[in-house]
């Protein structure tokens, strides 16, 4: 009994040792980064798997869920993305405009100014729901994923392009328009 | 005066060597671990991570001495010194080359067996002094393991000493090469005194000595608490075992002792079984390879390369085999290795009487 377990122990130990020494010498080569759809994807069982991240990067798919980007010129400030967001990481403040401001690239009419369009990437859970609901497809996911900062607030991305005076002016314009409309109604 | 200076310089040189070896071995260990597991190991500090262990030791040196409030202060502070000193003193009788050793004593092997056992007391001091249940459990396991495995080590050494007929490590090394005074027989039938090389090593002087060397290797692996016999440290169960509470330079000394112990036992194995400082290249006719590669510097080179090779094997084993359970550990020692070692010892006696005469 004890002899049998000993012999078994020795043979399995030798088997294991041979396996590890094969890997030890195979570590001279690096494993290739292959597309998972390739037939030989699981064939390479030898070589170092480490990807030394900041120096070398693995290819990532074109359409994937990484950091958000907003093309503010195409945005009609409809607030749908903020409503869709499960974690409420999008903060939008709109200023109404008396007349149409212009058109987005897909032809939708813009009637609102985006005074504030902040996305807190620290809160974002990368679900991609905002990109789905966007009517003008101005909010998209990019291929950027490596954003580490020392300050948490650095992860709040502001996409609005209006200056303080601009906002004040637009607000004033709107209140004036409102007042004019009131006055017209009274007449 | 000059003699006194030598007595001071030699230990410092050996300490320096041990420190360098530890730095190198930890780096090698991590690299081998990485390669075996298809990783790269340390890569960031310096080229190929070469400065990693230097950064580690600098970090350890800067750390504060922390003694747990409930610890036995004296035992806690003394333990790393005892652990390291026990191993360090062992190097006093190790031959590095022909007549190149700190102390040429007739009881060299006996001395090593005696001082290395003190290591167990140091580990018990560390575990008890820390006043931590994991430390204590670790040191209890360590004592049980080291005391048990001392027996197969001792028996395998006796089996070899029966063949060599001396405890002086310098003489044992001399008997295994072209500089031998007595005749050497390869497996007891072929006189290889003039040929030397690998054929004259003790391991080939009697067939059972190969088995004895395997026993010695496994038992010493357990003696220095290395995987797969690392149940005293057992990171996954005991945090760090007996050195859980240690930090900074005290931890560095415990670590240094572990690697010094590794080197000491591999070197002892090399001296007793693998020809010590003797070359593995035999004399072949006009090619006097053995004569050409024997000398003080060649001696140091061969001792180092043999020991480092065996250290490499130890690391290879560490990153292959899983840890033994405590009862399996005792089974292996008491039910297999000790009986086999006893049989080998008996064969050694018979070999001496019947074959070597």
Interface residues (C-beta under 8 A of the other chain):
Chain A: X2 X6 X13 X16 X17 X19 X20 X21 X23 X24 X26 X27 X31 X46 X47 X48 X49 X50 X52
Chain B: X32 X34 X35 X36 X37 X38 X39 X40 X43 X316 X317 X319 X320 X321 X331 X332 X335 X336
